Amino acid sequence: MIPAAFDYRVPETVEEAIISLADNPGEGKLIAGGHSLLPMMKLRLAQPGVLVDLKLLREQLSRVWLDGDRLRIGALATHAHVASSTIVRQACPLLADTAAEIADIQVRNRGTIGGSIAHADPAADYPATLEALGALVTVQSASGTREEEFDSLLIDAFYTNLGETDLITEVSVPAYLPRTGGSYHKFANKASHFAIVGVASRVRLDAGGRIEHVTVGITGAGPRATRAGRVEDELQGKEPTGENIDAASVHAAEGIDCLSDLHGQADYREHLTRVLTGRAIRDAAARAAA
Ligand SMILES: Cc1cc2nc3c(=O)[nH]c(=O)nc-3n(C[C@H](O)[C@H](O)[C@H](O)COP(=O)(O)OP(=O)(O)OC[C@H]3O[C@@H](n4cnc5c(N)ncnc54)[C@H](O)[C@@H]3O)c2cc1C
């Protein structure tokens, strides 16, 4: 299919991009990697009157750096860049491992972390990990710059609280502390690699080997990514034994209104959520102990 006609702008600065959006209320749409937006335009599910291409901002907005105890990633960093970055691998390997699980190399070479966040696909991989890491998202708009929790930015499937002139400039996550491990497990759609269910966990152990802090983020199961708060509470202060992890993982799907579609029924997704939660926590704890 051929997209509907549109005007095309290529701003040289973030400010120019925001002006292009502000000048075209209800019509302007940013394009980064184009791997989610272009298919939607071809299917005419999206028909922006003005396409604002961020390609000239790549250098400025794809930087990856350590800022004190936080790892910062520019919104235009591709999945391939995040997967292979030495800084990400050292400061937060869970994020690099998740990026490496996205789709295939062609998609990873074009798709960006900012585009993935803004698109809010319920089957995307990053959301599980960004939930587990308590990520913050920096957004610039006509009314200024704000930093927002990833969790509060997500509203529903393909729906965020981003406004018409909002442009994500970066994402930040805490760098690992000592005795921290992380793991992402997904049951993938064989064709697209999107997550039917994906679970990310980060575990920090205390000096005695007990769980000091554990987080679990889940994607694919429901209309938006969520934290498995009950699982986290159950494991606090406990030894990371298989028995304890299995007992806690039983609660992984609580509070999720699991989706039913041609890839899997709700009860199957609930089952996957529990199984993958157990595997992700086990691996994360083993890495924390290593
Ligand atoms: C065949 C195929 C398989 C895929 N498999 C997977 C998979 O297994 N796992 C997975 O997670 N994803 C998968 N994807 C999605 C892929 O990761 C996308 O690239 C990504 O979700 C969107 O990033 P993008 O840069 O391409 O965004 P675009 O398509 O350019 O934009 C997507 C949306 O985000 C907005 N946007 C883009 N950048 C910004 C910004 N900086 N600030 C505000 N809004 C912005 C756009 O306006 C648009 O609404 C797949 C895609 C394809 C085509």
PDBQT file of the ligand as one rigid body, heavy atoms in Angstrom, charges set to zero:
ROOT
HETATM    1  C1  LIG A 301       9.535  -6.651  11.007  1.00  0.00    +0.000 C 
HETATM    2  C2  LIG A 301       9.576  -5.932  12.337  1.00  0.00    +0.000 A 
HETATM    3  C3  LIG A 301       9.795  -6.665  13.473  1.00  0.00    +0.000 A 
HETATM    4  C4  LIG A 301       9.848  -6.026  14.713  1.00  0.00    +0.000 A 
HETATM    5  N1  LIG A 301      10.069  -6.787  15.828  1.00  0.00    +0.000 NA
HETATM    6  C5  LIG A 301      10.170  -6.190  17.027  1.00  0.00    +0.000 A 
HETATM    7  C6  LIG A 301      10.482  -6.937  18.203  1.00  0.00    +0.000 A 
HETATM    8  O1  LIG A 301      10.719  -8.144  18.179  1.00  0.00    +0.000 OA
HETATM    9  N2  LIG A 301      10.532  -6.275  19.379  1.00  0.00    +0.000 N 
HETATM   10  C7  LIG A 301      10.327  -4.914  19.470  1.00  0.00    +0.000 A 
HETATM   11  O2  LIG A 301      10.382  -4.376  20.564  1.00  0.00    +0.000 OA
HETATM   12  N3  LIG A 301      10.057  -4.178  18.377  1.00  0.00    +0.000 NA
HETATM   13  C8  LIG A 301       9.984  -4.774  17.166  1.00  0.00    +0.000 A 
HETATM   14  N4  LIG A 301       9.726  -4.018  16.059  1.00  0.00    +0.000 N 
HETATM   15  C9  LIG A 301       9.509  -2.567  16.212  1.00  0.00    +0.000 C 
HETATM   16  C10 LIG A 301      10.837  -1.820  16.056  1.00  0.00    +0.000 C 
HETATM   17  O3  LIG A 301      11.623  -2.053  17.204  1.00  0.00    +0.000 OA
HETATM   18  C11 LIG A 301      10.602  -0.298  15.876  1.00  0.00    +0.000 C 
HETATM   19  O4  LIG A 301      11.718   0.182  15.217  1.00  0.00    +0.000 OA
HETATM   20  C12 LIG A 301      10.427   0.522  17.111  1.00  0.00    +0.000 C 
HETATM   21  O5  LIG A 301       9.405   0.060  17.899  1.00  0.00    +0.000 OA
HETATM   22  C13 LIG A 301      10.053   1.969  16.760  1.00  0.00    +0.000 C 
HETATM   23  O6  LIG A 301      11.219   2.674  16.598  1.00  0.00    +0.000 OA
HETATM   24  P1  LIG A 301      11.446   3.583  15.322  1.00  0.00    +0.000 P 
HETATM   25  O7  LIG A 301      12.660   4.382  15.593  1.00  0.00    +0.000 OA
HETATM   26  O8  LIG A 301      11.425   2.741  14.107  1.00  0.00    +0.000 OA
HETATM   27  O9  LIG A 301      10.164   4.553  15.384  1.00  0.00    +0.000 OA
HETATM   28  P2  LIG A 301       9.287   5.191  14.214  1.00  0.00    +0.000 P 
HETATM   29  O10 LIG A 301       8.634   4.110  13.438  1.00  0.00    +0.000 OA
HETATM   30  O11 LIG A 301      10.065   6.203  13.465  1.00  0.00    +0.000 OA
HETATM   31  O12 LIG A 301       8.208   5.953  15.102  1.00  0.00    +0.000 OA
HETATM   32  C14 LIG A 301       7.286   5.236  15.910  1.00  0.00    +0.000 C 
HETATM   33  C15 LIG A 301       6.433   6.246  16.693  1.00  0.00    +0.000 C 
HETATM   34  O13 LIG A 301       7.255   6.939  17.625  1.00  0.00    +0.000 OA
HETATM   35  C16 LIG A 301       7.224   8.352  17.409  1.00  0.00    +0.000 C 
HETATM   36  N5  LIG A 301       8.580   8.825  17.702  1.00  0.00    +0.000 N 
HETATM   37  C17 LIG A 301       9.737   8.384  17.130  1.00  0.00    +0.000 A 
HETATM   38  N6  LIG A 301      10.793   8.960  17.722  1.00  0.00    +0.000 NA
HETATM   39  C18 LIG A 301      10.294   9.790  18.674  1.00  0.00    +0.000 A 
HETATM   40  C19 LIG A 301      10.877  10.662  19.645  1.00  0.00    +0.000 A 
HETATM   41  N7  LIG A 301      12.204  10.795  19.762  1.00  0.00    +0.000 N 
HETATM   42  N8  LIG A 301      10.061  11.361  20.462  1.00  0.00    +0.000 NA
HETATM   43  C20 LIG A 301       8.710  11.233  20.386  1.00  0.00    +0.000 A 
HETATM   44  N9  LIG A 301       8.099  10.422  19.500  1.00  0.00    +0.000 NA
HETATM   45  C21 LIG A 301       8.879   9.710  18.655  1.00  0.00    +0.000 A 
HETATM   46  C22 LIG A 301       6.775   8.516  15.968  1.00  0.00    +0.000 C 
HETATM   47  O14 LIG A 301       6.128   9.755  15.751  1.00  0.00    +0.000 OA
HETATM   48  C23 LIG A 301       5.824   7.343  15.825  1.00  0.00    +0.000 C 
HETATM   49  O15 LIG A 301       4.571   7.654  16.376  1.00  0.00    +0.000 OA
HETATM   50  C24 LIG A 301       9.672  -4.616  14.807  1.00  0.00    +0.000 A 
HETATM   51  C25 LIG A 301       9.451  -3.873  13.641  1.00  0.00    +0.000 A 
HETATM   52  C26 LIG A 301       9.411  -4.515  12.415  1.00  0.00    +0.000 A 
HETATM   53  C27 LIG A 301       9.197  -3.696  11.164  1.00  0.00    +0.000 C 
ENDROOT
TORSDOF 0
